[in-house]
């Protein structure tokens, strides 16, 4: 047990250092992003990163659920939408209602519904669990559409106020960028502490085998429900931030496609890798912009091939297949392996240079 705790402490320290470096990088992006040559303008990058931050909240939690606990969910767009509609309804029906409280309640309501759904649904396994969560997503979409008196139906909810925290207004994309990514980094910090602990070991045991985990004395039902609820809370907070970012929401923003997008981000980034969710989100958010910018960088590429919206689902499907076949552990693992390889090669090169200097003397 002591050995496992030492391993967790070492891993936690390494992840803390990575989080610090990543935070510095993320929070300086708005200041140097405009220097990048190409068709993507400075504010486009900021807007895309704000959107990525809202999605990252959901994907970080989903990675804990799918990547670590091994519990598949095809309905996380529902929790994202519940968080968005909760704060939107409260803040538009009651002008005095604090927007920051709306975000918190968005997460809490999503978590409560996650608990109500999770207790019975998490008794299922494999494809049955996937289908049950898919049904949850479809039910939520129908309710968002049909409860017109509450949600505005297909027209959605307009004029959602910008975020304000104790008088500090986050009424521009530039200001909102720092708030949303601060929330993301806090979620990453919480995730690191969960994964590098006894809870994290229990989740990994669940992923391997429910029966083996129970034989080890792990309360599988409790841990499954706990991580499902936490992932729902994360998604709800992300959805609430999404609503205040766009100032408008409608049911079309929370379809089955969004759930598939979240899963794709987890798989491509790296399931069971603490950084996989973030990598997958940023990769897929910027992929359409990169494709559309190809004629700018490579004149031979016809513009007709860069209309990403025409074959968006095809591209995501192909990416899923290719990554599952050739990079099943995701981009984050590939980057980690690449960094380790570069360090090894650099170390060998440094040793050879030192040896030659020694021979010269």
Beta strands, then each sheet from edge to edge (+ up, - down):
strand 1: 163-165
strand 2: 168-170
sheet 1: 1+ 2-
end
